Amino acid sequence: MNPLARLVSSALLCIFSIACTLPASAGETAAPIAAADPRQGNNIVWRGDVDGTIDISLRHRSVRVHVVSGRSLRRQHQNYRVHGFLPARPLTVRLENVEGPGAVEVTQQPEKANNFTAIVRVTNTEPSRAEFRFTLVW
């Protein structure tokens, strides 16, 4: 293969891989997602600075944040890693390693009625923004 063809082939591969990692809609975030680690099982590890109440939804490997009250949660104020994927079947998810000054609870379990989406509500009881951490396991 000549050098020009090799360069064009490499460029197209890079463009394709970038296009595959872009979010499908404006509500999704494009935070880095780690590959599945069999030692860690299927989970999402989430950390973020919350001012008010937010709902974090997980469907397959897509993570979305909806602000219920308080200021918006900017991308730089959250970080998450998804290990594995949430299957499209009813199952029970649970919280582990919860940290933060307030409440963190699973408000919806994945089921057919909600398109197999798990939702976690984070409520900050402090008067200002505070850091929360949790692991959602399935």
N, C-alpha and C positions, 0 to 999 in steps of 0.2 A: 504494500500500500504506500502510495507516495505521501510525502509530508503534508501537503495541503489537504488531502483526503483525511488523513489521520487527525489533523487539527479541526476540521469541520465535524468529524465524527465525535471527537471529544467535546466540542462546544455544544452540539446537539444533546449529548448525554447529560451534560451539566444543566442545560436549560430544562430538560425533561425532569431531572431529579428535583430541581427547585420548584417547578410547577406542581409536582406531586406533593410537596410539603406545604403548599399554601393552604390557608383555611378555605373551606367550601362556602362560608358565608361571613358576613361582617361580625356576627355574634361570636364566632369562634376565635380562640387565641392561637397564635402560632408559636407557642413556647416549645423549646426543644423537648422531644419525647425520646426517652431511652429505649433501647431494644429490650425485649423480654429477658428477664434474668430468672432462670429456673430455680435458683436458690431462694429467691425472694417471693415466689408465687405470683398470683395475680393481684395487683393492687395499684393504687395511685397514692403517691406521697405528695401532699400539698402544703405550701407555706405562703402566707400572704399577710399584708397589713390591712386590717379591716377597721372602718369607721362606720358603725351602724350595723346593718344586717344585710347579708348576701346569701344567695342560693348558688351553689356550685353543682352543675349537672354533668354527669358522665354517661355517654352513650357510645358503645364500642370503644374507641380510643379518643373520642372528641370531648374536650372539656370546655364548658361555657360558664361564664359568671353573669348572674343577673343581680343588680343592686336593688334590694327591697327598700332600704332606707339608708340615709347617710350619703357621703360623697362617693363618687364613682371609684371603682378599683382599677387603677391604671396598670397596664401590662408590667411596668417595672416594679410594681408592688406585689407581684405574685410570682411564684415559681412552682412547677410541678413536674413529676416524672410518672409516666404510666408504664407499668410492667404488665405485659400481656394485654388482653382486651376483655371488655365486658361482653359476654355472649348474648345473643338475641334469644334468650329464654328466661323464664322466671327463675330467680334465685334470690338468696338473702345476702346482703352486704352488711358489714359491720365496721365500726370505727375502732381504731387502736392508736396509741401514742398521742392522745389529744392534749394540746397545750394551748393556753390562751385565757385571757380574763373575760370569760363569758361562757356561752353555750355553743356546743357543736353537736348537731343531731342529724340522723338520717330521717328525712321527712317523706321520702318516697323510695320504695324498693322497686327494682326493675320488674316490670310485668307487661303483658301485651297491651293493656289499656294506655300505658304511657310510653309505648314504643321502646320498651326495655331500657329505660333511663333511670339511673340512680340520682337522687338529689340530696345534697347535704346543705343544711342551713347553718350559717355561722353568725352568731349575734354577739357583738362587742358590748359589754356593760360599762366600759370605761368612757369617760367624757371625751377622749381623743383617740386617734388611730392607735391600734395595738396589733402586735404580731400573733398570728395563730398558726398552728401546725397540726396536721393529723395524717393518718394513713387510713384509707378506705380499702378494706380487704374483701375478696369474694372467692 
